[in-house]
Amino acid sequence: MLKGRSSISLRLTAWFAVIFLAGWVLFGAAMWINLKRTLRNERYLTLSRRLDRLQALLNKSQDDAAARSTNYREFARATGGGLAEIFHPDGSRALPSPTPAAQDFPWPAINTTSEQFAYVPSRGFWVLTRRSSLNGQIVYLAAASPQAENQLVLDRFWEGLIASTPILLLISSGCGYWLSRRALKPVDRITAAARSISIRNLSERLPVARTGDEIERLAETCNEMLARLEAAVNQIKRFTADASHELRGPLSFVRTVAEVALRNSQANADSRQAFADIVEEATKATVLLEDMLTLARADAERGASVFTELNLVDVVEQACDMARPIADERNLSLTVSLGAQLVKVLGDFATLRRLLWILLDNALKYTPAPGQIDVALNATSRRVTVTVRDSGAGISASDLPHIFERFYRADPSRSQIEGAGLGLSIAKWIAEIHHADLTVASELNEGTIFQVVLPVC
């Protein structure tokens, strides 16, 4: 009925309404059948009392035939609209019909074995026939009563049942939705809390409502799972930090030895090339370890940064000064547009400069010559936006959601550029600790635009 993106509350409400409607229909049908049976029994009792009075009247005037006929006609006209008859067992009338209506009425055939209570559908009347005696002879007393009054009551009952169904269905649906929303409100709180928990804040836990029901057990189970995940992630973080720290020493030693060997004038060309390769790879590995240590410290010290007031214009200028020699070497045009000379923000100068350098380094790597790199700073009274735009290779739509993930490398054409895939993760972390938004927009072969939006002091 309600599938797809409909909520559990709506589905529960729909099922509640369907069940209520089915129950209401069954209840109405049962009540209608019971009412019909009750009215039928009342009609039977009415006709039975009428025949009892007719029997008493006949017994009272048994010796006077004229008086009996007179009393019989008066009784028939006074009760039941004159529909009363006295029959012989063969169906002939033991006394003349008391009224023309009784004369014309289609009385059912006499059942000589038992009392007969039958319905005449052609006239809409109930007929009761009972065995009796008159002057020592067996006769059958018959009386008829209309079904119209009973049918009117049944029709009114059915109309009332149908008329009340939409109102009761609306009320029951509203109550069902309210109850389901009230019952599932803890689930909404758990859902909101679960959505706010990521690998960066695994120490947080879901709210537990002490209700003793399935929702409490669900929240407790999820919290136990989060505790296990937090322990596993912390173990991985500690291993990464420890391994990075321990590997720095051997790498520094290897690099130093290779650099010393390169200064040996007696080494042949092949040896010098080998030592040069060792120095280059050791340098790359050192940069990778430093990035891993940076992220490990970021995970361990999240929320512990202390910032000072600084001029973001100076940060942008220093980062661009670092990038300009490389841009000139690679035949790339680097333009800087500063909309102001003083834009105060709260932050750390070195880390913000590293953030901008990562974005500029990314543009330098992926922009072929002759290319264009534009850096712009635009400030308002509440925020400042730093934009780094390049005319490089661009990023595919499938890669864009993942470029800030650690060790993520894009398509093979971009993977030809050296890098470990940690730079943008570090940039994202720096933006987060500064309460800034770091966004990216890109198209293949059209270039990439990074934007950093920071609050202004």
C-alpha positions in Angstrom: 0.0 0.0 0.0 2.5 2.6 1.2 5.9 1.5 0.2 9.2 3.0 -1.1 10.1 6.1 0.9 7.1 6.1 3.3 7.9 6.1 7.0 7.1 3.4 9.4 4.6 5.7 11.1 2.7 6.1 7.9 2.8 2.4 7.1 1.7 1.5 10.7 -1.1 4.1 10.4 -2.2 2.6 7.0 -2.2 -1.0 8.4 -4.1 0.2 11.5 -6.7 1.9 9.4 -7.1 -1.2 7.2 -7.4 -3.5 10.3 -9.9 -1.0 11.9 -11.9 -0.9 8.7 -12.0 -4.7 8.4 -12.9 -5.0 12.1 -15.6 -2.3 11.8 -17.1 -4.0 8.7 -17.2 -7.4 10.5 -18.6 -5.7 13.7 -21.3 -3.9 11.6 -22.2 -7.1 9.8 -22.4 -9.1 13.0 -24.5 -6.4 14.7 -26.8 -6.2 11.6 -27.3 -9.9 11.6 -28.0 -9.8 15.4 -30.4 -6.9 15.0 -32.2 -8.7 12.2 -32.5 -11.8 14.3 -33.7 -9.8 17.3 -36.4 -8.0 15.2 -37.5 -11.3 13.7 -37.9 -12.8 17.2 -39.8 -9.7 18.4 -42.1 -10.1 15.4 -42.6 -13.7 16.2 -43.5 -12.8 19.8 -45.9 -10.2 18.6 -47.7 -12.7 16.4 -47.6 -15.3 19.0 -49.3 -13.1 21.6 -51.9 -12.1 18.9 -52.7 -15.7 18.3 -53.0 -16.3 22.1 -55.5 -13.6 22.4 -57.4 -14.9 19.3 -57.4 -18.4 20.9 -58.8 -17.0 24.1 -61.5 -15.1 22.2 -62.6 -18.2 20.4 -62.7 -20.2 23.6 -64.7 -17.5 25.3 -67.4 -17.4 22.6 -67.3 -21.1 21.7 -71.1 -21.7 22.3 -72.4 -18.6 20.5 -71.5 -18.7 16.7 -72.8 -15.2 16.0 -71.0 -13.6 18.8 -67.9 -15.5 17.9 -68.0 -14.3 14.3 -68.6 -10.7 15.5 -65.8 -10.8 18.0 -63.5 -12.4 15.4 -64.1 -9.6 12.9 -63.6 -6.9 15.6 -60.4 -8.5 16.8 -59.0 -8.8 13.3 -59.8 -5.2 12.5 -58.4 -3.9 15.8 -55.0 -5.7 15.5 -52.7 -6.5 12.7 -54.5 -4.6 10.0 -57.2 -7.3 9.8 -54.7 -10.0 8.7 -55.9 -13.0 10.6 -57.5 -16.2 9.5 -58.7 -19.6 10.8 -58.1 -22.6 8.5 -59.0 -26.2 8.3 -56.2 -28.6 7.9 -57.0 -28.8 4.1 -56.5 -25.1 3.8 -60.1 -24.0 3.6 -61.4 -21.3 6.0 -63.0 -22.5 9.1 -64.6 -19.0 9.5 -65.2 -16.4 6.9 -62.4 -13.9 6.4 -62.8 -11.1 8.8 -61.6 -8.4 6.4 -61.1 -8.0 2.6 -57.3 -7.7 3.3 -57.3 -11.1 4.9 -59.4 -12.5 2.0 -56.8 -11.2 -0.6 -53.7 -12.1 1.4 -51.5 -14.9 -0.1 -51.5 -17.1 3.0 -48.8 -19.9 2.8 -49.8 -23.5 2.7 -50.7 -25.1 6.1 -48.0 -27.1 7.8 -49.9 -29.7 9.8 -46.8 -31.1 11.5 -45.6 -28.1 13.5 -45.9 -24.4 14.1 -45.0 -22.4 11.1 -43.3 -19.0 11.1 -42.7 -17.9 7.5 -41.9 -14.8 5.5 -44.0 -13.9 2.4 -41.6 -11.9 0.2 -44.2 -10.9 -2.3 -46.1 -8.8 0.3 -43.3 -8.3 2.8 -45.1 -9.9 5.8 -44.3 -12.4 8.4 -47.0 -15.1 9.0 -47.4 -17.3 12.1 -49.6 -20.4 11.8 -50.4 -22.4 14.9 -52.6 -25.5 15.6 -55.7 -25.0 17.7 -59.2 -26.4 18.2 -62.7 -25.0 17.5 -65.8 -26.9 18.7 -63.8 -30.0 19.0 -62.3 -29.7 15.5 -58.6 -29.1 14.6 -58.1 -25.7 13.1 -55.1 -23.5 12.4 -54.9 -19.9 13.5 -52.9 -17.6 11.3 -51.8 -14.0 11.7 -49.6 -11.7 9.6 -47.5 -8.7 10.5 -45.6 -6.4 8.1 -41.8 -6.4 7.8 -41.7 -2.7 6.9 -41.0 -1.4 10.4 -38.2 -4.0 10.9 -36.7 -3.2 7.5 -36.8 0.5 8.3 -34.8 -0.1 11.5 -32.3 -2.3 9.6 -31.9 0.3 6.8 -31.4 3.1 9.4 -28.8 1.0 11.2 -26.9 0.2 7.9 -27.0 3.9 6.8 -25.7 5.0 10.2 -23.0 2.4 10.0 -21.9 3.5 6.6 -22.1 7.2 7.5 -20.0 6.8 10.6 -17.3 4.7 8.9 -15.3 7.7 7.3 -15.4 9.7 10.5 -14.3 6.8 12.7 -11.7 5.8 10.1 -10.3 9.3 10.1 -10.3 9.4 13.9 -8.7 6.0 14.2 -6.0 6.9 11.6 -5.2 10.1 13.4 -4.9 8.3 16.7 -2.9 5.5 15.1 -0.5 8.0 13.6 -0.1 9.9 16.9 0.5 6.6 18.8 3.0 5.4 16.2 4.9 8.7 16.2 4.9 8.7 20.0 6.1 5.1 20.0 8.8 5.7 17.4 10.0 9.0 18.7 12.9 7.3 20.5 13.9 5.8 17.1 14.0 9.3 15.6 16.3 10.4 18.4 18.5 7.3 17.9 18.6 7.9 14.1 19.6 11.6 14.5 22.3 10.6 17.0 23.6 7.8 14.8 23.8 10.1 11.8 26.0 12.5 13.8 28.5 9.8 14.7 31.3 9.2 12.4 34.8 7.8 12.6 35.9 11.3 13.9 33.6 11.2 17.0 33.2 7.5 17.8 33.3 8.3 21.5 29.7 9.6 21.4 26.9 7.3 22.2 23.2 6.9 21.3 20.6 8.1 23.8 19.0 5.2 25.8 15.4 5.5 26.9 14.9 3.4 30.0 11.6 1.9 28.8 12.5 -1.8 29.1 11.4 -2.5 25.5 13.0 -3.4 22.2 14.1 0.2 21.5 16.1 0.3 24.7 17.8 -3.0 23.8 18.4 -1.7 20.3 20.1 1.5 21.6 22.2 -0.5 24.1 23.3 -3.0 21.4 24.3 -0.1 19.0 26.3 1.5 21.8 28.1 -1.7 22.5 28.9 -2.0 18.8 30.2 1.7 18.8 32.4 0.9 21.8 33.9 -2.1 19.9 34.4 0.1 16.8 36.0 2.9 18.8 38.4 0.4 20.4 39.4 -1.0 17.0 39.8 2.4 15.4 41.9 3.7 18.3 44.1 0.6 18.0 44.6 1.3 14.3 45.3 5.0 15.0 47.9 4.1 17.6 49.5 1.6 15.3 49.7 4.2 12.5 51.2 6.8 14.7 53.7 4.4 16.3 54.7 2.9 13.0 55.2 6.3 11.4 57.2 7.5 14.3 59.4 4.4 14.5 60.0 4.4 10.7 61.3 8.0 10.6 64.6 7.1 12.2 65.6 4.3 9.8 64.4 6.4 6.8 66.5 9.4 8.0 69.5 7.1 8.4 69.1 5.6 4.9 68.7 9.0 3.4 71.8 10.3 5.2 73.9 7.4 4.2 72.8 7.7 0.5 73.6 11.4 0.5 77.0 10.8 2.0 77.7 8.2 -0.6 76.7 10.6 -3.4 79.5 12.9 -2.2 82.0 10.2 -2.8 83.8 11.2 -6.0 85.2 7.7 -6.5 81.8 6.1 -6.9 80.9 5.1 -10.5 78.0 6.5 -12.4 75.7 3.5 -11.7 76.4 3.7 -8.0 75.7 7.4 -7.9 72.4 6.9 -9.8 71.4 4.2 -7.3 72.2 6.4 -4.4 70.3 9.3 -6.0 67.2 7.0 -6.4 67.5 6.0 -2.7 67.6 9.6 -1.7 64.5 10.4 -3.8 62.5 7.5 -2.6 63.5 8.1 1.0 62.4 11.7 0.7 59.0 10.6 -0.6 58.6 8.0 2.2 59.6 10.7 4.7 56.9 13.0 3.4 54.4 10.2 3.5 55.3 9.4 7.1 55.0 13.1 8.1 51.6 13.3 6.6 50.5 10.1 8.4 51.8 11.5 11.7 50.0 14.7 11.0 46.7 12.9 10.5 47.4 10.6 13.5 48.0 13.7 15.7 44.8 15.2 14.3 42.8 12.2 15.3 44.3 12.2 18.8 44.1 16.0 19.4 40.8 16.8 17.8 39.2 19.8 19.4 42.4 20.7 21.3 43.6 23.5 19.0 44.1 27.0 20.4 43.9 29.8 17.7 44.9 33.4 17.6 43.7 36.3 15.6 45.6 36.7 12.3 45.4 38.4 8.9 44.3 35.8 6.3 45.7 38.1 3.5 49.2 37.4 4.8 48.5 33.6 4.8 47.4 33.7 1.2 50.3 35.8 0.1 52.9 33.5 1.7 51.3 30.4 0.2 51.3 32.0 -3.2 54.9 33.1 -2.8 55.8 29.5 -2.2 54.0 28.3 -5.3 55.1 31.1 -7.7 58.7 29.7 -8.4 57.3 26.2 -9.2 54.6 27.8 -11.4 57.2 29.8 -13.4 59.4 26.7 -13.7 56.4 24.7 -15.2 55.3 27.5 -17.5 52.1 28.1 -15.5 50.5 31.5 -14.9 49.7 32.2 -11.3 47.5 35.3 -10.6 46.4 36.5 -7.1 43.4 38.7 -6.5 43.1 40.1 -3.0 40.0 42.1 -2.3 41.3 43.6 0.9 44.6 44.1 2.7 43.3 43.1 6.1 40.9 40.2 6.8 41.0 39.0 10.4 40.2 35.4 11.3 40.8 33.1 14.2 43.3 30.3 13.4 46.8 29.0 13.2 49.0 30.7 10.7 51.1 27.6 9.8 48.3 25.2 9.4 46.2 27.6 7.3 49.2 28.2 5.1 49.6 24.5 4.7 45.9 24.2 3.7 46.4 26.7 0.9 49.7 25.2 -0.1 48.0 21.8 -0.5 45.4 23.3 -2.8 48.0 25.2 -4.8 50.2 22.1 -4.9 47.3 20.1 -6.2 46.7 22.7 -8.9 50.4 22.8 -9.9 50.5 19.0 -10.2 47.4 18.6 -12.4 47.6 21.7 -14.6 49.6 21.1 -17.8 51.6 23.9 -19.4 50.7 26.4 -20.5 48.0 26.6 -17.8 46.3 29.1 -15.6 46.0 29.1 -11.8 43.9 31.9 -10.1 43.8 32.6 -6.4 41.1 35.0 -5.2 40.1 36.3 -1.7 36.6 37.8 -1.2 35.5 39.0 2.2 32.2 40.1 3.6 31.2 41.3 7.1 30.6 37.7 8.2 32.9 35.4 6.2 35.8 35.2 3.8 36.1 33.0 0.8 39.5 31.9 -0.7 39.2 30.3 -4.2 41.8 28.3 -6.0 40.9 27.8 -9.6 43.0 25.9 -12.2 42.6 25.0 -15.9 43.9 21.5 -15.4 42.7 18.0 -16.1 39.7 18.2 -13.8 38.2 15.4 -11.7 35.5 13.0 -12.8 32.0 13.1 -11.1 32.6 9.6 -9.7 35.8 10.6 -8.0 34.6 13.9 -6.5 32.8 12.5 -3.5 36.0 10.6 -2.4 38.9 13.0 -3.0 39.0 14.0 0.7 39.3 10.3 1.8 42.7 9.1 3.0 44.9 7.3 0.4 42.2 7.8 -2.2 43.6 8.1 -5.7 41.5 9.1 -8.7 41.5 7.6 -12.2 44.7 6.2 -13.7 45.5 9.3 -15.7 45.6 11.3 -12.4 47.4 8.5 -10.6 50.5 9.1 -12.8 51.2 12.2 -10.7 53.2 11.4 -7.6 51.4 11.5 -4.3 50.1 9.3 -1.5 46.5 10.6 -1.5 46.8 12.3 2.0 47.2 16.0 1.1 43.5 16.7 0.6 42.6 14.7 3.7 45.0 16.9 5.7 43.4 20.0 4.1 40.0 18.8 5.1 41.1 18.3 8.6 42.6 21.8 8.8 39.4 23.3 7.5 37.3 21.4 10.0 39.4 22.5 13.0 39.0 26.1 11.8 35.2 25.7 11.5 35.6 26.3 7.7 33.9 24.8 4.7 36.2 23.2 2.1 34.4 22.4 -1.2 35.3 21.4 -4.6 33.8 21.6 -8.1 35.3 20.1 -11.2 34.8 18.8 -14.7 37.1 16.6 -16.7 39.4 18.7 -19.0 37.8 21.9 -17.7 39.7 22.5 -14.5 39.0 22.4 -10.8 37.8 25.0 -8.2 38.5 24.6 -4.5 36.9 27.0 -2.1 37.6 27.6 1.6 35.0 29.6 3.5 36.0 30.8 7.0 34.2 33.0 9.6 35.5 36.5 10.0 36.4 37.9 13.4 
